[in-house]
Amino acid sequence: GLSLGGLTAFTLCAKVKARIKGCILMAPALKPVVGDFAISLVGALGKLLPKTGLAKSSKPVANRNPTVSEYIRADPHAFNDRPPMGTLKALLNAMKGAEAGFVDMTTPFVVVMG
């Protein structure tokens, strides 16, 4: 799994350990890159205003390589709009759950960072 796919793959591995022999995660989104205050704020806003989006970013924060960022922006299948607060809340909760789940993971997994 890559990025959000890495979070999805890790969560799946944690839920169905007996059926999966291993997992390779490429730069997975497993740990929030914001602090506890921001997580609490997004949680509260996600509960109160789940469909309200944040301000649209001037550049994708998912990749620091300008060439890759432009490729993502030009991709008609990439989501380049304002993410709803409810979605951000769900993603941060999933990341926190994955982070807490590391100690219980028995499926072998490899994390590759670039």
N, C-alpha and C positions, 0 to 999 in steps of 0.2 A: 504494500500500500504506500502511496505517495501523499504526503501532506495530510489533507482531510481523509484521504483513503487509508492512510496509515492509522489514524485514529479509529476508523471504521473496522479495519482488519484487526487491530489490537483488541477492540471491544468484542468482536466476534470470537476471537481466540479465547478470551476470558470466559465467554458464555458457553462455548461448546468445546472445552478443552479436550475431551476424550475423542473427538472426531477430527482434530487437526494435529498434524505431526510437527508443524513448525511454521514460522512466519518471518518474512523479511519486510522490514519497514524502511522506506527511503524518506528521510527528512520528515518524520511523522509529526503531526500537530498533537503531541501528547501532553504538553505542559503549557499553561497559559503564560503569555509573555507580558502580562500586565499584573499589577499588584492586587492585594486583597481589597483595597478601597475601590478600585475600578471594577473588580468582579462583583462586589456588593452593589455598586451603583448600577451596573448593567443588569444585575439580577432584579433590582427594584424597578428600574425602567422597563425591563422586559416583562415584568408582571403587570405594571400599570398601563404601558403603551406597547403591547407586543407587535403591532403592525407598523409602528412608526420607525422610519429608517434613520440611520445616522447620516451626517453630512457625507456626501460622496467624496471619496479620496481623490486627490489630484494625481496620485500614482499608486500602483498596487504595492502593498506592504509585504505581500507574500514572496516577492523575489527582489533581491537587490541588484540583479543584473539588468541594466536598462534594455538590452536587446530582448531578453526573455519577457520583461515587463511589457514592452511594446507588442510582442507576439501575443501575449495574453489579452491585451486590450483589443487587438484586431480580431481575435478569435470570436466568431459569432456564437459559439457554444459556451463561452466563459461568462460567468456572472460578473458584470462590471457595474452593477447598480448599487443603491444604498441598501446594506443589509438590515433587515428588520430587527428591532431590539429583542424580540422573542427568540429569533434564530440565534442571535449572539449569546443570549442567556443559555439556550440549550447547548450550544457549542462549548461554552465555558464550563458548564456543569459536566458535560461529557469528558472534557479534558481533565477536570479535577477528579472525576471518577476513575479515569485511566491512570492518573498519577497515583492515586490511592491503591489501585489494583496491582501495581508492580509487585508488591510483596506476596500476593496470592497467586501470581502467574506461574504455572508449572509447565506450560508449553514453551519449548525453546524458541527464542526469537532473536533476530539480529537487527540492530538499528544502524543504518548507514546515514551519516550526515555529510553534507557537502560544504 
